[in-house]
């Protein structure tokens, strides 16, 4: 077969291309003030850009606009509400952000109103306890996962709340819980119960200054004028689910599965109602009528002062009885309020009207005349001013502590294959001890988020599974009790549930801090991981490239190569690597910091921070450098002769003659990475912004010598919706699609024997496909319809 060039093919197609001078007309798009953009993934007409400061942006219109995505979006469960006069509080549960060791949570928080529930704001910098003892003070530095359970307003300044929390220990979380009282409107709270060892207090009610508090294995009586509780719990009380104060003498409380108890002497003693086995809440309707809301088909009423009980025929769980509104009893279920007229209840006619409110369990309610506020799971927060005839959805105020957490989220890499994608982010400092402290800083583990629908929905991988097969080896298991600071710093998705992940962590097993790092592999989407490298210690990994079974890992004084990686195979042993670093740095005395590697068949380009860009045309056997290039941050090859290096000032250069001459192409800001070609534009990632330059501005129509097309090695088939390429031999390493005018439309690395080019993704017309198989280049002219 004859040798061809891209230019010759364009000529055959009767396209006349005229060389031009490259124009570096960079267009800046600001995305996030102060944040560094680090990684970009392109998926047809959509793209993702990720970086520091919870920067995660998506475009679905070829870069015309970018939407900020918050992949951490906790659906707070609003668990309780209490308002007296104009002052009131709402508390929420904690929310898990991602799975790790320990799991990482955002704390629940407290909202406050000063106008009877018309407006709400989050209380910032809440102090819970004296902080010196983590078992008594959730505000201690070692405490996390604050999980509020109940709240009660006594007056303008005094309120009670109950919560549980975790204390961080090197061997795992320790559970604590307690009851707290504020006398200054919610800024400071003192512990009035001691450590309840994780037991939950589900109900707090006060009538004037007299109150009762109960939950899992606890029941207390309180006087708001003092800071102590009186323990009145008895072993046969079971789990107290809710308490109702009818008046100063009559007190009622339900248990989950035991019974309903009543007192007619102000709580000095309690007796059981016969014939009922507990419930979630109770209301006294009149002198002889009670209603108990309970689990599925376990809501009952009594019209003879509790002597007998009749099922009300409600086939769902009733979590709360809001009260009597407009002469009807309001009972709260999952996303619904069950209403029954008082007149029907007292005559035993249980005719319910069901009104949908929200989309999950409704937990608690505040009723004042015709005004109602209901709160529940998944941010359910609704109010009505017309006795529940219509409802307004209230927006939940932001959690200031969580907002501060988001600012520390540092996405390092996003890697995608079609609509499937993974994003990893670095560890986050949890406790920052002074530099002269004997204690070492404590970190939350980094994490991995993933999607199978182009980031419309998001889940996470459990980082605790990394290294678990070698749980006793601190150099392999980053989640060992003696380790901390698990940093998921680089991820590469190869498709079909195959992932490579570089993790680094601290090991304190010897009494001093030692750093480990390894590259791990999973072939089942993160269920099982195996370390494929030896301990890389404190060497940073900045880039990982895969070409067939060839694997390249580069970083600080690091250049590893394996040509038998077999990355899709579930192996248990580390790979055999060849160390190519001495080939670059003879004598290994320059401590080269390798930022990136670009592999295109047998051609390899290695970019260092200050030691030029190195090129090999023989798969890494030998390398040469480009003239006076002083290094850069990233490299990209458009075609055989046109390359670009982007970094800081003086380190951003472009060549259109294979590296013989270079032009300064600095965009005006330091570039940390090249995102790729998206919608006929080259994208570069900077601080706060992304820069783009039209491909038409680059002079890329230089003649390129290529290997002849061998029809027996690479077949092309036209199907209804696509043009399919199939290699009958080795896997297809990479391919590039050019328009007939020479513009690069797409590059990809299928690393498989087939790939498809879909008609729907391109304008109809003639295109040139430039493919590599086993180091050989093939060129095909195709027609897309």
Residue pairs with C-beta under 8 A, 6 or more apart in sequence:
1 708
1 709
1 710
2 708
3 705
3 706
3 707
3 708
4 706
4 708
4 709
4 779
5 703
5 704
5 705
5 706
6 639
6 640
6 701
6 703
6 704
6 706
6 738
6 742
6 768
6 770
6 779
7 17
7 701
7 702
7 703
7 704
8 703
9 768
9 779
9 781
10 17
10 701
10 740
10 742
10 768
13 740
13 766
13 781
15 740
15 741
17 701
17 741
17 742
18 701
19 699
19 701
19 702
20 699
21 699
22 654
22 656
22 663
22 665
22 697
22 698
22 699
23 697
24 654
24 663
24 665
24 666
24 667
24 693
24 697
25 693
25 694
25 697
26 667
26 668
26 684
26 691
26 692
26 693
27 691
27 692
27 693
28 667
28 668
28 669
28 689
28 690
28 691
29 63
29 66
29 689
29 690
29 691
29 692
30 688
30 689
31 37
31 49
31 55
31 57
31 66
31 68
31 688
31 689
31 690
32 51
32 53
32 55
32 57
32 68
32 688
33 688
34 53
34 687
34 688
35 51
35 52
35 53
35 55
35 687
35 688
36 51
36 52
36 55
36 672
36 685
36 686
36 687
36 688
37 49
37 50
37 51
37 55
37 672
37 673
37 685
37 686
37 687
37 688
37 689
37 690
38 50
38 51
38 52
38 411
38 412
38 413
38 672
38 673
38 685
39 49
39 50
39 51
39 411
39 412
39 413
39 414
39 415
39 423
39 673
39 675
39 685
40 47
40 48
40 49
40 50
40 414
40 673
40 675
40 676
40 678
40 683
40 685
40 690
41 47
41 48
41 414
41 415
41 416
41 421
42 416
42 675
42 676
42 677
42 678
43 416
43 418
43 419
43 421
43 454
44 761
45 60
45 61
45 62
45 679
45 761
46 58
46 59
46 60
46 454
47 58
47 59
47 63
47 675
47 678
47 683
48 56
48 57
48 58
48 414
48 416
48 421
48 423
48 455
49 55
49 56
49 57
49 66
49 414
49 675
49 683
49 685
49 690
50 56
50 57
50 411
50 413
50 414
50 423
51 410
51 411
51 685
52 409
52 410
52 411
53 406
53 407
53 409
53 410
54 70
54 72
54 406
54 407
54 409
54 411
55 68
55 411
56 68
56 69
56 70
56 71
56 411
56 414
56 423
56 455
57 66
57 67
57 68
57 69
58 66
58 67
58 69
58 454
58 455
59 65
59 66
59 67
60 67
62 678
62 679
63 678
63 679
63 681
63 683
63 692
66 690
69 455
70 406
71 423
71 449
71 455
71 458
72 97
72 106
72 406
72 409
74 95
74 97
74 106
74 399
74 402
75 95
75 377
75 378
75 379
76 92
76 93
76 95
76 108
76 109
76 378
76 379
76 396
76 399
77 92
77 93
77 95
77 363
77 376
77 377
77 378
78 90
78 91
78 92
78 363
78 364
78 375
78 376
78 377
78 379
78 380
78 381
78 396
79 91
79 92
79 93
79 108
79 148
79 149
79 150
79 363
79 364
79 375
80 90
80 91
80 148
80 149
80 150
80 151
80 363
80 364
80 375
81 88
81 89
81 90
81 151
81 364
81 365
81 366
81 373
81 375
82 88
82 89
82 151
82 152
82 153
82 159
82 204
82 366
83 89
83 113
83 116
83 117
83 153
83 366
83 368
83 373
84 153
84 154
84 155
85 116
85 155
85 156
86 113
86 114
86 115
86 116
86 156
87 112
87 113
87 114
87 153
87 155
87 156
87 185
88 112
88 113
88 116
88 117
88 153
88 366
89 110
89 111
89 112
89 113
89 151
89 153
89 159
89 161
89 186
90 110
90 111
90 120
90 151
90 375
90 381
91 108
91 109
91 110
91 111
91 148
91 149
91 150
91 151
91 161
91 163
92 108
92 109
92 111
92 148
93 108
93 147
93 148
93 149
94 105
94 106
94 107
94 108
94 145
94 146
94 147
95 105
95 106
95 108
96 103
96 104
96 105
97 104
97 105
97 106
97 447
98 104
98 447
98 448
98 449
98 460
98 463
99 447
99 460
99 461
99 462
99 463
99 464
100 444
100 445
100 446
100 447
100 462
100 463
100 464
100 479
100 486
101 445
101 463
101 464
101 479
101 486
102 166
102 168
102 172
102 173
104 444
104 445
104 447
105 144
105 145
105 166
106 399
106 401
106 402
106 405
107 144
107 145
107 146
107 147
107 399
107 401
107 402
108 146
108 147
108 148
108 163
109 122
109 123
109 126
109 146
109 148
109 399
109 400
109 401
109 402
110 122
110 123
110 126
110 148
110 151
110 161
110 186
111 120
111 121
111 122
111 123
111 396
111 397
112 120
112 121
112 122
112 123
112 185
112 186
113 119
113 120
113 121
116 368
116 371
117 366
117 371
117 373
117 383
120 394
120 397
121 397
122 397
122 398
122 399
122 400
123 186
123 187
124 400
124 401
125 187
125 400
126 139
126 186
126 187
126 188
126 189
127 139
127 187
127 188
127 189
128 137
128 138
128 139
128 146
128 163
128 180
128 189
128 191
129 136
129 137
129 138
129 139
129 140
129 178
129 180
129 189
129 190
129 191
130 136
130 137
130 190
130 191
131 137
131 139
131 140
131 141
132 140
133 140
134 140
134 142
134 143
134 167
134 176
135 167
135 174
135 176
135 195
136 176
136 178
136 191
136 194
136 195
137 143
137 191
138 146
138 163
138 165
138 176
138 178
140 167
141 431
142 167
142 168
142 169
142 431
142 442
143 165
143 166
143 167
143 168
143 176
144 165
144 166
144 168
144 430
145 165
145 166
145 173
146 163
146 165
147 163
147 164
147 165
148 161
148 162
148 163
149 162
149 163
149 164
149 177
149 200
149 201
149 202
149 215
150 161
150 162
150 201
150 202
150 203
150 204
150 213
150 215
151 159
151 160
151 161
151 162
151 204
152 159
152 160
152 161
152 204
152 205
152 206
152 211
153 159
153 206
154 160
154 206
154 209
154 211
154 224
155 224
156 185
157 182
157 183
157 184
157 185
158 181
158 182
158 183
158 224
159 181
159 182
159 185
159 186
160 179
160 180
160 181
160 182
160 192
160 204
160 206
160 211
160 213
160 222
161 179
161 180
161 182
161 189
161 204
162 177
162 178
162 179
162 180
162 193
162 200
162 201
162 202
162 204
162 213
162 215
163 177
163 178
163 180
164 175
164 176
164 177
164 196
164 198
164 199
164 200
165 176
165 177
166 173
166 174
166 175
166 176
167 173
167 174
167 175
167 176
168 430
168 431
168 442
170 481
170 482
170 484
171 481
172 481
175 197
175 198
176 195
176 196
176 197
176 198
177 195
177 196
177 197
177 198
177 199
177 200
177 201
178 191
178 192
178 193
178 194
178 195
178 196
179 191
179 192
179 193
179 196
179 201
179 204
179 213
179 220
179 229
180 189
180 190
180 191
180 192
180 193
181 189
181 190
181 192
181 224
181 227
182 188
182 189
182 190
190 227
192 222
192 227
192 228
192 229
193 201
193 218
193 220
193 229
196 218
199 215
199 216
199 217
199 218
200 215
200 216
201 213
201 214
201 215
201 216
201 218
202 214
202 215
202 216
202 239
202 240
202 241
202 242
203 212
203 213
203 214
203 215
203 240
203 241
203 242
203 243
203 253
204 211
204 212
204 213
204 243
205 211
205 212
205 213
205 243
205 244
205 245
206 222
206 224
206 245
207 245
207 247
207 248
208 248
209 223
209 224
209 225
210 221
210 222
210 223
210 224
210 245
210 248
210 266
211 221
211 222
211 223
211 224
211 245
212 219
212 220
212 221
212 222
212 243
212 245
212 251
212 253
212 267
213 219
213 220
213 221
213 222
213 229
213 243
214 220
214 233
214 237
214 240
214 243
214 253
215 239
215 240
216 239
216 240
217 233
217 239
218 231
218 233
218 240
219 231
219 232
219 233
219 234
219 237
219 240
219 253
220 229
220 230
220 231
220 232
220 233
221 229
221 230
221 232
221 267
222 228
222 229
222 230
232 267
236 258
237 255
237 258
237 261
237 270
238 255
238 256
238 257
238 258
238 259
238 278
239 255
239 256
239 257
239 258
240 253
240 254
240 255
241 253
241 254
241 255
241 256
241 278
241 279
241 280
241 281
242 253
242 254
242 280
242 281
242 282
242 320
243 251
243 252
243 253
244 251
244 252
244 253
244 281
244 282
244 283
244 284
245 251
246 252
246 284
248 266
249 263
249 264
249 265
249 266
250 262
250 263
250 264
250 284
251 262
251 263
251 266
251 267
251 270
252 260
252 261
252 262
252 263
252 282
252 284
252 290
253 260
253 261
253 270
253 282
254 260
254 261
254 278
254 279
254 280
254 281
254 282
254 292
255 261
255 278
256 278
256 279
256 280
257 277
257 278
258 272
258 277
258 278
259 272
259 273
259 276
259 277
259 278
260 272
260 273
260 276
260 278
260 279
260 282
260 290
260 292
260 306
261 270
261 271
261 272
261 273
262 270
262 271
262 273
262 306
263 269
263 270
263 271
273 290
273 302
273 306
273 309
274 306
274 307
275 307
275 308
275 309
276 292
276 300
276 302
276 306
276 309
277 298
278 294
279 292
279 293
279 294
279 295
279 298
279 299
279 300
279 318
280 293
280 294
280 295
280 317
280 318
280 319
280 320
281 292
281 293
281 318
281 319
281 320
281 321
282 290
282 291
282 292
282 293
282 321
283 290
283 291
283 321
283 323
283 324
283 329
284 290
285 291
285 324
285 329
285 342
285 345
285 346
286 342
286 346
287 305
288 302
288 303
288 304
288 305
289 301
289 302
289 303
289 345
289 346
290 301
290 302
290 305
290 306
291 299
291 300
291 301
291 312
291 321
291 329
291 331
291 345
292 299
292 300
292 301
292 309
293 299
293 318
293 319
293 320
293 321
293 331
293 332
294 300
294 317
294 318
295 317
296 315
296 316
296 317
297 311
297 313
297 314
297 315
298 311
299 311
299 312
299 314
299 318
299 331
300 309
300 310
300 311
300 312
301 309
301 310
301 312
301 345
301 348
301 350
302 308
302 309
302 310
303 310
303 346
303 347
303 348
310 348
312 340
312 350
312 352
313 350
314 331
314 333
314 338
314 350
314 352
316 333
316 334
316 336
317 333
317 334
318 331
318 332
318 333
318 338
319 332
319 333
319 334
319 361
319 362
319 363
320 331
320 332
320 362
320 363
320 364
320 365
321 329
321 330
321 331
321 332
322 330
322 331
322 332
322 337
322 365
322 367
322 372
322 374
323 329
323 330
323 365
323 367
324 330
324 342
324 367
325 367
325 370
325 372
325 387
325 388
326 370
326 387
326 388
327 341
327 342
327 343
328 339
328 340
328 341
328 342
328 353
329 339
329 340
329 341
329 342
329 345
330 337
330 338
330 339
330 365
330 367
330 372
330 388
331 337
331 338
331 339
331 340
332 338
332 362
332 363
332 364
332 365
332 374
332 376
333 361
333 362
334 360
334 361
334 362
335 356
335 357
335 358
335 359
335 360
335 361
335 362
335 380
336 354
336 355
336 356
336 357
336 362
337 354
337 355
337 357
337 362
337 374
337 388
338 352
338 353
338 354
339 352
339 353
339 354
339 355
339 388
340 350
340 351
340 352
340 353
341 351
344 350
344 351
355 388
357 374
357 380
357 382
357 391
358 374
358 376
358 378
358 380
358 382
359 378
359 380
360 376
360 377
360 378
360 380
361 376
361 377
361 380
362 374
362 375
362 376
362 380
363 375
363 376
363 377
363 380
364 374
364 375
364 376
365 372
365 373
365 374
365 375
366 372
366 373
370 384
370 385
370 386
370 387
371 383
371 384
371 385
372 383
372 384
372 387
372 388
373 381
373 382
373 383
373 384
373 394
374 380
374 381
374 382
374 383
375 381
379 396
381 393
381 394
381 395
381 396
382 391
382 392
382 393
382 394
383 391
383 392
383 394
384 390
384 391
384 392
405 428
408 428
408 429
409 425
409 428
410 425
410 426
410 428
411 423
411 424
411 425
412 424
412 425
412 426
412 488
412 489
412 490
413 423
413 424
413 489
413 490
413 491
413 492
414 421
414 422
414 423
415 421
415 422
415 423
415 491
415 492
415 493
416 422
416 493
417 493
417 494
417 495
418 495
419 451
419 452
419 453
419 454
420 450
420 451
420 452
420 493
420 495
421 450
421 451
421 454
421 455
421 493
422 448
422 449
422 450
422 461
422 491
422 493
422 499
423 448
423 449
423 450
423 491
424 446
424 447
424 448
424 449
424 488
424 489
424 490
424 491
424 501
425 446
425 447
425 449
425 488
426 446
426 487
426 488
426 489
427 443
427 444
427 445
427 446
427 485
427 486
427 487
427 488
428 443
428 444
428 446
429 441
429 442
429 443
429 444
430 442
430 443
430 444
431 439
431 441
431 442
432 441
433 439
433 440
433 441
440 484
440 506
440 508
440 513
441 485
442 484
443 484
443 485
443 486
443 487
445 463
445 478
445 479
445 486
445 488
446 463
446 486
446 487
446 488
446 489
447 460
447 461
447 463
447 488
448 460
448 461
448 463
448 488
448 491
448 501
448 526
449 458
449 459
449 460
449 461
450 458
450 459
450 460
450 461
450 525
450 526
451 457
451 458
451 459
461 525
461 526
462 526
463 479
463 486
463 488
464 479
465 526
465 527
465 528
465 529
466 477
466 478
466 479
466 486
466 501
466 503
466 520
466 529
467 473
467 476
467 477
467 478
467 479
467 480
467 503
467 520
467 529
467 531
468 477
468 479
468 529
469 528
469 529
469 530
469 572
470 476
470 477
470 531
471 477
471 479
471 480
472 480
473 480
474 480
474 482
474 483
474 507
474 509
474 516
475 507
475 516
475 535
476 516
476 518
476 531
476 535
477 483
478 486
478 503
478 504
478 505
478 516
479 486
480 507
480 509
482 507
482 508
482 509
483 505
483 506
483 507
483 508
483 509
483 516
484 505
484 506
484 508
485 504
485 505
485 506
486 503
486 505
487 503
487 504
487 505
488 501
488 502
488 503
489 502
489 503
489 504
489 540
489 541
490 501
490 502
490 541
490 542
490 543
490 544
491 499
491 500
491 501
491 502
492 499
492 500
492 501
492 544
492 546
493 499
494 500
494 546
494 567
494 568
494 751
495 751
496 568
497 522
497 523
497 524
497 525
498 521
498 522
498 523
498 567
498 568
499 521
499 522
499 525
499 526
500 519
500 520
500 521
500 532
500 544
500 546
500 567
501 519
501 520
501 521
501 522
501 529
502 517
502 518
502 519
502 520
502 541
502 544
502 553
503 517
503 518
503 519
503 520
504 515
504 516
504 517
504 536
504 538
504 540
505 515
505 516
505 517
506 513
506 514
506 515
506 516
507 513
507 514
507 515
507 516
508 514
515 537
515 538
516 535
516 536
516 537
517 535
517 536
517 537
517 538
517 539
517 540
517 541
518 531
518 532
518 533
518 534
518 535
518 536
519 531
519 532
519 533
519 536
519 541
519 544
519 553
520 529
520 530
520 531
520 532
521 529
521 530
521 532
521 567
521 571
522 528
522 529
522 530
523 567
523 568
523 569
523 570
524 570
528 570
530 570
530 571
530 572
530 573
531 574
532 565
532 571
532 574
532 575
533 553
533 560
533 574
533 575
533 577
534 574
536 555
536 558
539 555
539 556
539 557
539 558
540 555
540 556
540 558
540 593
541 553
541 554
541 555
541 558
542 554
542 555
542 556
542 593
542 594
542 595
542 596
543 552
543 553
543 554
543 555
543 594
543 595
543 596
543 597
544 551
544 552
544 553
544 554
545 551
545 552
545 597
545 598
545 599
546 552
546 565
546 567
546 749
546 751
547 599
547 601
547 733
547 734
547 749
547 751
548 730
548 731
548 733
548 751
548 774
549 562
549 563
549 564
549 565
549 566
549 567
550 561
550 562
550 563
550 565
550 599
551 560
551 561
551 562
551 565
551 567
551 575
552 559
552 560
552 561
552 597
552 599
552 604
553 559
553 560
553 561
553 577
554 560
554 594
554 596
554 597
554 606
555 593
555 594
556 591
556 593
556 594
557 581
557 585
557 588
557 591
557 592
557 593
558 581
558 594
559 579
559 580
559 581
559 583
559 584
559 594
559 606
560 577
560 578
560 579
560 580
561 577
561 578
561 579
561 580
561 620
562 575
562 576
562 577
562 578
564 575
564 576
565 575
580 620
581 588
581 592
582 588
583 620
583 621
583 622
583 623
584 592
584 594
584 606
584 608
584 611
584 614
584 623
585 591
585 592
585 611
590 611
592 608
592 609
592 611
593 608
593 609
593 610
594 606
594 607
594 608
594 609
595 607
595 608
595 609
595 632
595 633
595 634
596 606
596 607
596 633
596 634
596 635
596 673
597 604
597 605
597 606
597 607
598 604
598 605
598 606
598 607
598 635
598 636
598 637
599 605
599 733
600 637
600 733
600 734
600 772
601 733
601 734
601 772
601 774
601 775
601 776
601 777
602 616
602 617
602 618
602 619
602 775
603 615
603 616
603 617
603 637
604 615
604 616
604 619
604 620
604 623
605 613
605 614
605 615
605 635
605 637
605 643
606 613
606 614
606 615
606 616
606 623
607 613
607 614
607 631
607 632
607 633
607 634
607 635
607 645
608 614
608 631
609 631
609 632
609 633
609 647
610 630
610 631
611 625
611 630
611 631
612 625
612 626
612 629
612 630
612 631
613 625
613 626
613 629
613 631
613 632
613 635
613 645
614 623
614 624
614 625
615 623
615 624
615 625
615 626
615 659
616 622
616 623
616 624
619 775
626 655
626 659
626 662
627 659
627 660
627 662
629 645
629 651
629 653
629 662
630 650
630 651
631 647
631 651
632 645
632 646
632 647
632 648
632 651
632 652
632 653
633 646
633 647
633 648
633 651
633 670
633 671
633 672
633 673
634 645
634 646
634 647
634 671
634 672
634 673
634 674
635 643
635 644
635 645
635 674
636 643
636 644
636 646
636 674
636 676
636 682
637 643
638 644
638 677
638 695
638 698
638 700
638 744
639 700
639 702
639 704
639 736
639 744
639 770
640 658
640 702
640 704
640 705
640 706
641 655
641 656
641 657
641 658
641 700
641 702
641 704
642 654
642 655
642 656
642 698
642 699
642 700
642 702
643 654
643 655
643 658
643 659
644 653
644 654
644 655
644 665
644 674
644 682
645 651
645 652
645 653
645 654
646 652
646 665
646 667
646 671
646 674
646 684
647 670
647 671
648 666
648 670
648 671
649 666
649 670
650 664
650 666
652 664
652 665
652 666
652 667
652 671
653 662
653 663
653 664
653 665
654 662
654 663
654 665
654 698
655 661
655 662
655 663
656 698
656 699
656 700
656 702
657 702
667 684
667 686
667 691
667 693
669 686
669 687
669 689
669 691
670 686
670 687
671 684
671 685
671 686
671 691
672 685
672 686
672 687
673 684
673 685
674 682
674 683
674 684
674 685
675 683
675 684
675 685
675 690
676 682
676 683
676 747
677 683
677 695
677 744
677 745
677 746
677 747
678 692
680 694
680 695
680 696
680 743
680 744
680 745
681 692
681 693
681 694
681 695
682 692
682 693
682 695
682 698
683 690
683 691
683 692
684 690
684 691
684 692
684 693
695 743
695 744
696 741
696 743
700 742
700 744
701 742
706 770
706 777
706 778
706 779
707 776
707 777
707 778
709 778
709 779
709 780
710 776
710 778
712 728
713 727
713 728
713 729
713 773
713 776
713 778
714 725
714 726
714 727
714 728
714 732
714 771
714 773
714 778
714 780
715 725
715 726
715 727
715 728
716 723
716 724
716 725
716 780
716 782
717 723
717 724
717 726
718 724
721 758
721 759
721 760
722 756
722 757
722 758
722 759
723 756
723 757
723 759
723 782
723 784
724 754
724 755
724 756
725 732
725 735
725 754
725 755
725 756
725 757
725 769
725 771
725 780
726 753
726 754
727 753
727 754
727 773
728 753
729 773
729 774
730 753
730 773
730 774
731 750
731 751
731 752
731 753
731 773
732 750
732 751
732 752
732 753
732 754
732 755
732 771
732 772
732 773
733 749
733 751
733 772
733 773
733 774
733 775
734 747
734 748
734 749
734 750
734 771
734 772
735 747
735 748
735 750
735 755
735 769
735 770
735 771
735 772
736 744
736 746
736 747
736 769
736 770
736 771
737 744
737 745
737 746
737 747
737 757
737 762
737 767
737 768
737 769
737 770
738 744
738 745
738 767
738 768
738 769
738 770
739 745
739 765
739 767
739 768
740 765
740 766
740 767
740 768
745 762
745 767
748 755
757 767
757 769
757 782
757 784
759 784
759 785
762 784
763 784
764 784
764 785
765 783
765 784
766 781
766 782
766 783
767 781
767 782
767 783
767 784
768 779
768 780
768 781
768 782
769 779
769 780
769 781
769 782
770 777
770 778
770 779
771 777
771 778
771 779
771 780
772 778
